[in-house]
Amino acid sequence: MFLIGFQAGYGEPDRGFYLFNHLIEKDKCNTTIAVDVETFISLYNGPIYEDVHAGSETCSGHGAKVDDLTRCSIPCRNVIAREVMLKVFNLKT
């Protein structure tokens, strides 16, 4: 399983999904699996913001790029997903 991205819940701040690819060479599975961000909420211990800035003029766009692990300074509801991705990455390294 490989994390390939995050799909923000634009307009629905409580909805967002981590996207994983399931890769099995011999079976050629290559299935993409979406897992609700709320599944990983126990890994987050920061503030929870009300507003979603993803896709707005104030958004820096970091969350849309799975390979960009820069922390975002905008007080956005999607910071939860970003911080969990950073935590999981740091556990692997």
N, C-alpha and C positions, 0 to 999 in steps of 0.2 A: 504494500500500500504506500502510495506517495501522495503527499499533499500537493495539489496542483492549483488551488485557488480558493477564493472566498467570494461568495455571491451575497452581496448586501441586500437587505430587505428594504429597498427604496420605498418610502411611504409607509412601511410597516416596521417600525424600529425593533420590534421583538422577533422579527423573522430574519434569518440569515443562515447561510449554509457554508460549511467547509466542503470543498470538493476534493475527493480522493480518487486516484486511479488505482485499480486493482490489476496488477500485471502478473500474469503467469505465462511464461514463455511457451511451454509445451502445449498448454491448452488455448493459448492466444485469447485470453479472457478480455483484457483491455476495457473492462467495465468502469464507468465513472459512477461513484457513489456520493450522494449528498447527505451530510450529517448535520443536523440542527446545531447551531452554536450553543444553544442552551444545554446541550449534552455535556459541554466542557466548562460550564459556568463555575464549577468548583475550583478550577485552576486560576480564576481571576479574583484578585483581592483589592482592586482599586475602586475609584468612584464610578457610579453609573450615571451617565448623562442622559438627559431627556431627548435632546435634538439630534437628528441625523443630518450630517453635512455632506455625506457622500453624493457626488454628482453636482454639488453647488459650486459657486464661485469661490467660496472659502476653503473648499476641499483641496488638499495637496495631492491627492491621488495615490498616496502610498498603499492604501488598502486594496487597490485594484490590481496591484502587481505582486504576485506571490513571491517573486525573487527580490523584492524591495522590502527589507526588514527594518527600514528606518522608522523610529517612533514618531508618531504624529502628535503635534502640539495642539491641535484643534479639539475642543471639548465636545466630542461626537459620541453618540450612542455606540457606534461601531468600533470604538476603542477597545471594547471587550474582546472582539474577535482578533484584533491586531495583537493585543497583549498575550492572548493565549497562543497565537502562532509563534510569537517571540519566545515564550516560555518553552514550548515544545521543541523549537529549534535549538535552544540552549541546552535542553536535556540530552539531545542527540549528539552534541559536539563535546 
